[in-house]
Amino acid sequence: MQSSMDVINGRDFRRMIAGAYGAFMREHEYINSLNVFPVPDGDTGTNMLLTLGAVAKAVAEAPDEGIGSLARRGADSAIMGARGNSGVILSQLLRGIARGLSGKDTATAAEVGKAFQYGVLYAYRAVARPVEGTILTVAKGIAKGTHRAVRDRVAFADILTEAISAGQEELKRTPDLLPALKAAGVVDAGGQGLIVFLAGCLEGLEGRFSGPEADFGRTLTISGMTAEVTIAHPYCTEFVVKRFAASKAEVKRQLEQMGDSLVIAPGEGILKVHIHTAHPGAVLESAIAWGTLHDIKIDNMSDQHRQTLETAGEAQVRSGLAVISVVSGEGLANIMRQMGADIVITGGQTMNPPVEEFVAAIHNSSAETYIILPNNKNIVLAAAQAKKLLGDDRVAIVPTTNVPQGLAAVLVFDAQRDLADNLARMAEAQAAVKSASLTIAVRDSLVNGQKVPEGAYIGVIDGSVAVWADGLSAALTQVVKQLVEPDTGIVSLYYGAELDEAEAKVLAAGLAEQLDAVEIEVYFGGQPHYQFIISVE
């Protein structure tokens, strides 16, 4: 066994992050499969993969050599790229590691081990109400294993090995701590993700790369706005330079003077550029000297903005207060805008937007204060991270966990009222909503002691599978009847991308025959994976 004074440097850290990313490339679908319920949003692995992808890209491109500065770059990138609750927790793990390595060019095995303990502590603190049987249980086990190994003064590879072993023992216990996990016959997905992260770090440290080649290419997306603004750099300009023969530093120096929102993504002999500029011709003229130009794309964002206003109906210009809402589906996005949302970010089940998308939306808009409607429980932490980055005086959150809650909240929003009044009104409206969703089971599962077969239609209420049936009509009727009460007046059905209007109306008519004195309204939602999102008033 090696001495505890083994030195870990920046190159070792780069290898660990690359190894962790490779491990997630290999294992993320398995982590996704550990979702408790058979709904098609088991995206824990994907969220952690995409979050770690942002880290791997930043660390691979960073000019820094010291382990402390590299860890800080990785943590900053994780925070901005964090997707979903699991991604935010992972970003906090990396933030704690960066704190433990702060100011160090190299670190001993014991120092890196203690930094990983910091990481686990930060991850645990990221959750307001920790629940045993989740990723946090595994995190505590990892912390204990790390502490024991550091105390025994072993090499860092052995510290990681002990941490993984301790985490795996706690992971095995998660079904005993959470009945939902035991019923589904799985361990906690986030906890499994932590094990994969550590195992990948160990693989990278030891040079045992077995994952597919990583692609760190990214495309920056800027959220749309419905408030009238002046755009100083109206042309969104993108292109690829092949046979790239200049330096990235020189390219950055030239382009920084020509616009903003600059993204430079180098590859093997190529360079991808994204910039917002007032003079796209000048940008391209400069780029000719760097190599051959390909895939040139220039969009006039002022025209795009005007078109957005036209399709948004009677969207208001917000002077000081604006709403950001997260939805997936063209129909739901249009409805949300028509009801008063200023900014709509695409996201939801299976597609959680990163923290940086909230930050970019706010930086590119003109309101003084923003209210975020996450509309999905797995986006609440990302919204909270954006709030933390931008400050309490700029961002507030109404923690809506589904689209009907978001629609109810935005309906009572009034830009003429102050923030506190709006938050109270929106929270009250959110709490009064009853909602459900219909989708197809993606695997066999055990729900309330009954076997739900793969391919069955399932109705989900409050995050739990409430009904299932072989046919969509039967499942729709069953789940709505569970929500309807004697004083119910309206049931709103938002049909998804997998149904057309005629099918949705036939199903709505069949439902109406089962319900007396209840009005059934049908709207195009366009959401993926979910045949219906249902609101009951």
C-alpha positions in Angstrom: 0.0 0.0 0.0 1.3 3.5 -0.9 1.9 6.3 1.5 -0.8 8.8 2.4 1.6 11.5 1.1 0.9 10.5 -2.5 0.5 13.8 -4.4 -2.5 14.4 -6.6 -2.1 17.1 -9.2 -4.1 18.9 -11.9 -3.5 16.2 -14.5 -4.8 13.6 -12.1 -7.9 15.7 -11.5 -8.5 16.0 -15.2 -8.3 12.3 -15.6 -10.7 11.7 -12.7 -13.3 14.0 -14.3 -12.8 12.5 -17.7 -13.2 9.0 -16.2 -16.4 10.0 -14.3 -17.9 11.4 -17.5 -17.0 8.3 -19.4 -18.6 6.2 -16.7 -21.8 8.2 -17.0 -21.8 7.8 -20.7 -21.7 4.1 -20.1 -24.1 3.8 -17.2 -26.6 6.7 -17.4 -29.4 4.6 -19.1 -29.1 2.0 -16.3 -29.4 4.8 -13.7 -32.5 6.0 -15.6 -34.0 2.5 -15.4 -34.0 2.7 -11.6 -36.9 5.2 -11.5 -39.4 4.1 -8.9 -42.5 4.4 -11.0 -42.9 3.2 -14.6 -43.3 6.7 -16.0 -41.1 7.8 -18.9 -39.3 10.5 -16.9 -36.6 8.4 -15.2 -33.9 10.9 -16.2 -31.7 10.9 -13.1 -28.8 9.4 -15.1 -29.3 11.8 -18.0 -29.4 14.8 -15.7 -26.2 13.8 -14.0 -24.5 13.0 -17.3 -25.4 16.4 -18.8 -24.3 18.2 -15.7 -21.0 16.3 -15.6 -20.6 16.9 -19.4 -20.4 20.6 -18.7 -17.8 20.0 -16.1 -15.7 17.7 -18.3 -15.8 20.3 -21.1 -14.7 23.1 -18.8 -11.9 21.1 -17.1 -10.6 19.7 -20.5 -10.4 23.2 -22.0 -9.1 25.1 -19.0 -5.5 26.4 -19.2 -5.1 26.0 -15.4 -2.7 23.3 -14.1 -3.3 23.6 -10.4 -5.8 21.2 -8.8 -7.5 23.9 -6.9 -8.2 26.2 -9.8 -9.3 23.2 -12.0 -11.7 22.1 -9.3 -13.1 25.6 -9.1 -13.7 25.8 -12.8 -15.4 22.4 -12.7 -17.6 23.4 -9.9 -18.6 26.7 -11.5 -19.5 24.8 -14.7 -21.5 22.2 -12.8 -23.5 24.9 -11.1 -24.4 26.6 -14.4 -24.9 23.3 -16.3 -26.9 21.5 -13.5 -30.0 19.8 -14.7 -32.7 18.4 -12.4 -32.4 17.8 -8.7 -29.8 15.1 -9.1 -27.7 17.4 -11.3 -27.9 20.2 -8.7 -26.9 17.8 -5.9 -23.9 16.7 -8.0 -22.9 20.3 -8.6 -22.9 20.9 -4.9 -20.7 17.8 -4.4 -18.2 19.4 -6.8 -18.5 22.7 -5.1 -17.5 21.2 -1.8 -14.6 19.4 -3.4 -13.5 22.7 -4.9 -13.6 24.4 -1.5 -11.5 21.6 0.0 -8.9 22.0 -2.7 -9.0 25.8 -2.9 -5.6 27.5 -3.4 -3.7 24.2 -3.9 -1.5 23.4 -6.9 -1.2 19.8 -5.7 -2.7 18.0 -2.8 -1.9 14.9 -0.7 -4.2 11.9 -0.7 -5.5 12.9 2.7 -6.2 16.5 1.5 -8.2 15.2 -1.5 -10.0 12.8 0.7 -11.1 15.5 3.0 -12.1 17.6 0.0 -14.4 14.8 -1.0 -15.9 14.8 2.5 -16.6 18.5 2.0 -18.3 17.6 -1.2 -20.7 15.1 0.5 -21.5 17.7 3.1 -22.4 20.3 0.5 -24.5 17.8 -1.4 -26.4 17.0 1.7 -27.1 20.6 2.5 -28.4 21.2 -1.0 -31.7 19.5 -0.1 -34.0 21.4 2.2 -35.8 18.4 3.6 -33.4 15.4 3.5 -35.2 12.0 3.2 -33.5 8.7 4.1 -33.4 6.1 1.5 -32.3 8.6 -1.2 -29.1 9.9 -2.7 -28.4 11.5 0.7 -28.2 8.2 2.5 -25.6 7.0 0.1 -23.8 10.3 0.4 -23.5 9.9 4.2 -22.2 6.4 3.8 -19.6 7.7 1.3 -18.5 10.4 3.8 -18.1 7.8 6.6 -16.0 5.5 4.3 -13.9 8.4 3.2 -13.3 9.5 6.8 -12.2 6.0 7.8 -9.8 5.7 4.9 -8.3 9.2 5.5 -7.8 8.3 9.1 -5.9 5.2 8.1 -3.5 7.3 6.0 -3.9 5.3 2.8 -3.3 6.3 -0.9 -6.1 8.2 -2.6 -7.0 5.3 -4.9 -7.6 3.3 -1.7 -9.7 6.2 -0.3 -11.9 6.1 -3.3 -12.2 2.3 -3.1 -13.3 2.5 0.5 -15.7 5.3 -0.2 -17.3 3.3 -3.1 -17.6 0.2 -0.9 -19.2 2.2 2.0 -21.6 3.9 -0.5 -22.6 0.6 -2.0 -23.5 -0.8 1.4 -25.8 2.2 2.0 -27.2 1.9 -1.5 -28.3 -1.7 -0.7 -30.2 -0.3 2.3 -32.2 2.2 0.4 -35.1 -0.1 -0.4 -35.5 -0.9 3.3 -35.7 2.8 4.1 -38.1 3.8 1.3 -41.1 1.5 0.7 -41.6 2.8 -2.8 -38.1 1.5 -3.7 -38.8 -1.9 -2.2 -42.1 -2.2 -4.1 -40.5 -1.3 -7.4 -37.5 -3.7 -6.7 -34.9 -1.0 -7.3 -32.2 1.0 -5.3 -32.2 4.7 -5.4 -31.2 6.1 -8.8 -29.4 9.2 -7.4 -27.4 7.1 -5.0 -26.4 4.8 -7.8 -25.3 7.9 -9.7 -22.9 8.9 -6.8 -21.4 5.4 -6.9 -20.8 5.7 -10.7 -19.2 9.1 -10.2 -16.7 7.8 -7.7 -16.0 4.7 -9.7 -15.4 6.8 -12.8 -13.0 9.0 -10.8 -11.1 5.9 -9.8 -11.0 4.6 -13.3 -9.7 7.9 -14.6 -7.1 8.2 -11.8 -5.8 4.8 -12.7 -6.0 5.3 -16.4 -8.7 2.7 -16.9 -10.9 4.5 -19.4 -13.7 2.2 -20.8 -16.4 4.6 -21.7 -17.1 5.9 -25.2 -15.2 8.9 -26.5 -16.7 12.1 -25.1 -18.0 14.8 -27.3 -17.8 18.2 -25.5 -19.5 20.1 -28.3 -22.3 22.4 -27.1 -24.9 24.6 -28.7 -26.0 27.6 -26.7 -29.7 28.3 -26.7 -31.2 31.7 -25.6 -34.7 31.7 -24.1 -37.4 33.7 -25.9 -38.9 36.8 -24.5 -42.4 38.4 -24.7 -41.4 41.8 -23.5 -40.4 44.5 -25.9 -36.6 45.2 -25.7 -33.9 46.8 -27.7 -31.3 44.3 -28.9 -27.9 45.9 -29.3 -26.5 42.9 -31.1 -29.5 41.6 -33.1 -27.8 39.0 -35.4 -27.3 35.5 -33.9 -24.3 34.3 -35.9 -23.1 30.7 -35.9 -20.5 28.9 -38.1 -17.9 26.2 -38.1 -14.2 26.8 -39.1 -12.5 23.7 -40.6 -8.8 23.4 -41.1 -8.5 25.7 -38.1 -5.1 27.4 -38.2 -5.4 30.1 -35.6 -5.2 30.1 -31.8 -8.4 30.1 -29.7 -7.0 33.0 -27.7 -6.6 35.2 -30.8 -10.1 34.3 -32.0 -11.5 35.2 -28.6 -9.6 38.5 -28.6 -11.0 39.5 -32.0 -14.6 38.4 -31.4 -15.0 39.9 -27.9 -14.9 43.3 -29.5 -17.6 42.4 -32.0 -20.5 41.3 -29.9 -21.6 39.3 -26.9 -22.9 35.8 -25.9 -19.7 34.5 -27.4 -19.2 30.7 -27.4 -16.0 29.2 -28.8 -16.0 25.4 -29.0 -12.7 23.9 -30.3 -12.4 20.4 -31.7 -9.9 18.3 -33.5 -8.9 20.7 -36.3 -12.2 22.6 -36.2 -13.8 25.5 -34.2 -17.5 26.2 -33.6 -18.4 29.8 -33.0 -21.6 31.4 -31.7 -21.9 35.2 -31.2 -24.5 37.9 -31.1 -23.3 40.8 -33.1 -24.5 43.9 -35.0 -22.1 43.2 -37.9 -22.1 39.5 -38.9 -20.3 40.4 -42.1 -17.3 41.7 -40.1 -17.3 38.6 -38.0 -17.2 36.3 -41.1 -14.6 38.5 -42.8 -12.3 38.0 -39.8 -13.0 34.3 -39.7 -11.9 33.7 -43.3 -8.3 34.1 -42.1 -8.7 31.2 -39.6 -9.7 28.4 -42.0 -12.6 27.4 -44.2 -16.1 28.4 -43.2 -19.0 26.0 -43.1 -22.6 25.7 -41.7 -23.0 29.5 -41.6 -26.3 30.5 -39.9 -27.4 34.1 -39.2 -30.7 34.8 -37.5 -32.2 38.3 -36.9 -33.3 38.1 -33.3 -35.3 41.3 -33.6 -37.5 39.6 -36.2 -37.7 36.5 -34.1 -38.7 38.6 -31.2 -41.5 40.4 -33.1 -42.8 37.0 -34.4 -42.9 35.7 -30.8 -45.0 38.7 -29.8 -47.4 38.1 -32.7 -47.9 34.4 -31.7 -48.1 35.2 -28.0 -51.5 37.0 -28.4 -51.9 39.9 -26.0 -48.7 39.6 -24.1 -48.0 42.6 -21.9 -44.9 44.7 -21.6 -43.7 44.2 -18.0 -42.1 47.2 -16.4 -40.7 45.7 -13.3 -42.0 42.2 -12.7 -42.0 39.2 -15.0 -42.9 35.5 -15.0 -40.7 32.7 -16.2 -42.5 29.4 -16.8 -41.1 26.0 -17.8 -43.2 23.8 -20.0 -42.7 21.2 -22.8 -45.0 21.3 -25.8 -45.8 24.0 -28.4 -49.5 24.2 -27.3 -48.7 24.5 -23.6 -46.0 27.2 -24.3 -48.5 29.3 -26.3 -51.2 28.9 -23.6 -48.7 29.9 -20.9 -47.7 33.0 -22.9 -51.4 34.0 -23.5 -52.1 33.7 -19.8 -49.3 36.1 -18.9 -45.9 34.4 -18.8 -43.2 36.7 -20.2 -40.6 34.0 -20.7 -41.2 30.3 -21.5 -38.3 27.9 -21.1 -38.7 24.6 -22.8 -38.4 21.7 -20.3 -40.3 19.3 -18.1 -40.5 15.5 -18.0 -37.4 13.9 -19.4 -36.0 17.3 -20.4 -34.9 19.4 -17.4 -33.4 22.8 -18.3 -30.0 23.7 -16.8 -29.4 26.5 -14.3 -27.6 28.5 -17.0 -30.8 28.7 -19.1 -32.7 30.5 -16.3 -29.7 32.8 -15.8 -29.4 33.5 -19.6 -33.1 34.2 -19.8 -32.9 36.8 -17.0 -29.7 38.4 -18.3 -31.3 38.8 -21.7 -34.6 40.3 -20.5 -35.4 43.7 -19.1 -37.6 43.2 -16.0 -36.2 44.0 -12.5 -37.7 41.0 -10.7 -38.7 37.5 -11.9 -41.1 34.9 -10.6 -40.1 31.4 -11.7 -42.7 28.6 -12.1 -40.7 25.3 -12.4 -43.9 23.3 -13.1 -42.0 20.1 -12.3 -40.6 18.8 -9.0 -37.3 17.9 -10.7 -36.7 21.5 -11.8 -37.3 23.2 -8.4 -33.7 22.9 -7.3 -32.3 24.2 -10.6 -34.6 27.3 -10.2 -33.4 27.7 -6.6 -29.8 27.6 -7.7 -30.5 30.3 -10.3 -32.1 32.3 -7.5 -29.0 31.8 -5.3 -26.7 33.0 -8.2 -28.8 36.1 -9.1 -30.0 37.1 -5.6 -33.2 37.2 -3.6 -33.9 40.7 -4.9 -34.1 39.6 -8.5 -35.7 36.1 -8.4 -38.6 34.5 -6.5 -40.0 31.1 -6.9 -43.5 29.7 -6.7 -42.6 26.0 -6.4 -45.2 24.6 -8.8 -44.6 20.9 -9.5 -46.9 20.4 -12.5 -48.2 22.3 -15.5 -51.8 22.8 -14.1 -50.4 24.4 -11.0 -48.3 26.7 -13.2 -51.3 27.7 -15.3 -53.4 28.4 -12.2 -50.5 30.5 -10.8 -49.9 32.6 -13.9 -53.6 33.2 -14.4 -53.8 35.3 -11.2 -50.5 37.1 -11.8 -50.9 40.9 -12.0 -47.9 42.9 -13.0 -49.4 46.0 -11.4 -49.3 44.4 -8.0 -46.2 44.1 -5.9 -44.1 40.9 -5.6 -45.3 39.9 -2.1 -49.0 40.2 -3.2 -48.4 38.2 -6.4 -46.5 35.5 -4.6 -49.3 35.1 -2.1 -52.0 35.0 -4.8 -50.1 32.6 -7.0 -49.3 30.2 -4.1 -53.0 30.2 -3.1 -54.0 29.4 -6.7 -51.4 26.7 -7.0 -52.5 25.0 -3.9 -56.1 24.9 -5.1 -55.4 22.9 -8.2 -56.1 19.2 -8.6 -54.2 17.5 -11.4 -53.1 14.3 -13.0 -51.4 13.0 -16.1 -51.7 9.9 -18.3 -48.8 8.1 -19.9 -47.7 4.6 -20.8 -45.7 2.3 -18.4 -42.2 1.9 -19.7 -41.5 -1.3 -17.6 -43.3 -3.9 -15.5 -43.8 -2.5 -12.0 -45.5 -3.3 -8.7 -47.9 -0.5 -7.6 -50.0 -0.8 -4.4 -49.4 -4.5 -4.5 -50.7 -4.9 -8.0 -48.5 -5.7 -11.0 -48.6 -3.0 -13.7 -47.5 -4.4 -17.0 -45.2 -2.6 -19.5 -47.3 -0.9 -22.1 -50.3 -0.3 -19.9 -51.8 3.2 -19.6 -51.2 4.7 -16.2 -52.7 7.7 -14.4 -50.4 9.6 -12.1 -51.7 11.8 -9.3 -49.3 13.7 -6.9 -46.3 11.8 -8.3 -47.8 8.3 -7.7 -49.4 5.8 -10.0 -53.1 5.9 -9.1 -54.7 3.8 -11.8 -53.8 1.7 -14.8 -55.8 0.1 -17.6 -55.2 -1.6 -21.0 -56.9 1.2 -22.9 -56.4 5.0 -22.9 -60.2 5.8 -22.5 -60.5 3.5 -19.5 -57.5 5.0 -17.8 -58.6 8.5 -18.5 -62.1 7.9 -17.0 -60.6 6.2 -13.9 -58.1 8.9 -13.1 -60.5 11.8 -13.6 -63.2 10.1 -11.4 -60.6 10.0 -8.6 -60.2 13.8 -8.9 -63.8 14.9 -9.5 -65.9 16.0 -6.5 -69.5 17.1 -6.2 -68.7 20.7 -6.7 -66.3 20.1 -9.7 -67.4 22.3 -12.7 -64.6 22.0 -15.3 -62.1 19.3 -16.4 -59.4 20.6 -18.7 -57.6 18.1 -20.9 -54.3 19.1 -22.5 -53.5 16.4 -25.2 -50.0 15.5 -26.1 -48.0 15.2 -29.3 -48.9 11.5 -29.7 -52.6 12.3 -30.1 -54.4 14.4 -32.8 -57.3 16.7 -32.2 -59.9 14.3 -33.4 -58.7 11.5 -31.1 -58.6 13.8 -28.2 -62.2 15.0 -28.8 -63.5 11.5 -29.1 -61.9 10.6 -25.8 -63.3 13.7 -24.2 -66.8 12.9 -25.4 -66.5 9.4 -23.9 -65.4 11.0 -20.6 -68.3 13.5 -20.7 -70.8 10.6 -20.9 -69.5 9.3 -17.6 -69.7 12.6 -15.7 -72.9 14.6 -15.1 -72.9 18.4 -14.9 -69.2 18.6 -15.6 -67.8 20.6 -18.5 -65.0 19.0 -20.4 -62.6 21.3 -22.2 -59.9 20.1 -24.7 -56.7 22.0 -25.5 -53.6 21.2 -27.6 -50.7 20.8 -25.3 -48.2 19.1 -27.6 -46.2 17.7 -24.6 -44.1 14.5 -25.3 -44.6 11.2 -23.6 -47.8 12.1 -21.8 -51.1 11.6 -23.7 -53.0 13.9 -21.3 -52.2 16.5 -18.7 -55.4 17.0 -16.7 -56.7 19.9 -14.5 -59.8 19.7 -12.4 -61.5 22.8 -11.0 
